């Protein structure tokens, strides 16, 4: 049960638990800032016009476009 909850997914994407935690927290921080920018934009439309969409595009690039295959196992790895 412990392995399934804490280790299975990180290992499936070629990361240790702490590596995966660091990447996930980085994404969470970026998403929180993007959400704040969208909130500000909702109140004052002239502010933060592209901030949210730029953050989402950057996160997409990090998560999807910059994956590289691990030589030993062939598992995809997210590069930060």
Kinemage of the C-alpha trace (Angstrom):
@kinemage 1
@onewidth
@group {chain A} dominant
@subgroup {mainchain}
@vectorlist {calphas} color= white
{ca unk a 1} P 0.000 0.000 0.000
{ca unk a 2} L 2.816 2.431 0.887
{ca unk a 3} L 4.591 1.720 -2.374
{ca unk a 4} L 1.408 2.217 -4.397
{ca unk a 5} L 0.601 5.535 -2.709
{ca unk a 6} L 4.055 7.094 -2.562
{ca unk a 7} L 6.448 5.364 -4.949
{ca unk a 8} L 4.645 3.776 -7.884
{ca unk a 9} L 3.846 6.954 -9.844
{ca unk a 10} L 7.177 8.736 -9.261
{ca unk a 11} L 9.042 5.622 -10.391
{ca unk a 12} L 6.752 5.280 -13.421
{ca unk a 13} L 7.888 8.727 -14.612
{ca unk a 14} L 11.536 8.033 -13.798
{ca unk a 15} L 11.855 10.048 -10.592
{ca unk a 16} L 12.451 9.370 -6.928
{ca unk a 17} L 9.795 10.402 -4.430
{ca unk a 18} L 11.684 13.605 -3.510
{ca unk a 19} L 12.403 14.510 -7.143
{ca unk a 20} L 8.730 14.098 -7.975
{ca unk a 21} L 7.707 16.103 -4.921
{ca unk a 22} L 10.028 18.950 -5.940
{ca unk a 23} L 8.648 19.014 -9.497
{ca unk a 24} L 5.029 18.806 -8.331
{ca unk a 25} L 5.519 21.627 -5.804
{ca unk a 26} L 7.148 23.732 -8.522
{ca unk a 27} L 4.113 23.194 -10.739
{ca unk a 28} L 1.784 24.000 -7.844
{ca unk a 29} L 3.587 27.284 -7.172
{ca unk a 30} L 3.449 28.260 -10.834
{ca unk a 31} L -0.245 27.413 -11.008
{ca unk a 32} L -0.979 29.429 -7.862
{ca unk a 33} L 0.749 32.473 -9.354
{ca unk a 34} L -1.118 31.988 -12.639
{ca unk a 35} L -4.403 31.737 -10.721
{ca unk a 36} L -3.605 34.961 -8.867
{ca unk a 37} L -2.867 36.691 -12.177
{ca unk a 38} L -6.191 35.446 -13.581
{ca unk a 39} L -7.998 36.700 -10.479
{ca unk a 40} L -6.398 40.140 -10.873
{ca unk a 41} L -7.288 40.108 -14.572
{ca unk a 42} L -10.921 39.307 -13.705
{ca unk a 43} L -11.087 42.407 -11.498
{ca unk a 44} L -9.077 44.756 -13.759
{ca unk a 45} L -9.082 43.389 -17.335
{ca unk a 46} L -6.229 45.664 -18.448
{ca unk a 47} L -3.836 43.958 -15.981
{ca unk a 48} L -2.177 40.561 -16.394
{ca unk a 49} L -3.588 40.185 -19.883
{ca unk a 50} L -1.305 37.294 -20.934
{ca unk a 51} L 0.207 36.208 -17.614
{ca unk a 52} L -2.089 33.217 -17.007
{ca unk a 53} L -1.949 31.844 -20.543
{ca unk a 54} L 1.831 32.331 -20.688
{ca unk a 55} L 2.240 30.398 -17.432
{ca unk a 56} L 0.066 27.543 -18.716
{ca unk a 57} L 2.019 27.359 -21.989
{ca unk a 58} L 5.310 27.300 -20.074
{ca unk a 59} L 4.056 24.523 -17.777
{ca unk a 60} L 2.846 22.525 -20.780
{ca unk a 61} L 6.300 22.829 -22.325
{ca unk a 62} L 7.931 21.638 -19.094
{ca unk a 63} L 5.565 18.728 -18.613
{ca unk a 64} L 4.972 17.477 -22.149
{ca unk a 65} L 7.448 18.836 -24.673
{ca unk a 66} L 10.666 18.474 -22.672
{ca unk a 67} L 10.328 14.847 -21.644
{ca unk a 68} L 13.316 12.703 -22.437
{ca unk a 69} L 13.602 8.937 -22.507
{ca unk a 70} L 15.661 7.363 -19.763
{ca unk a 71} L 18.396 5.221 -21.295
{ca unk a 72} L 18.140 2.265 -18.890
{ca unk a 73} L 14.398 1.728 -18.706
{ca unk a 74} L 12.914 3.728 -21.552
{ca unk a 75} L 10.589 5.484 -19.092
{ca unk a 76} L 9.870 9.125 -19.842
{ca unk a 77} L 11.324 11.700 -17.458
{ca unk a 78} L 10.150 15.278 -16.898
{ca unk a 79} L 12.985 17.777 -17.076
{ca unk a 80} L 12.754 20.914 -14.940
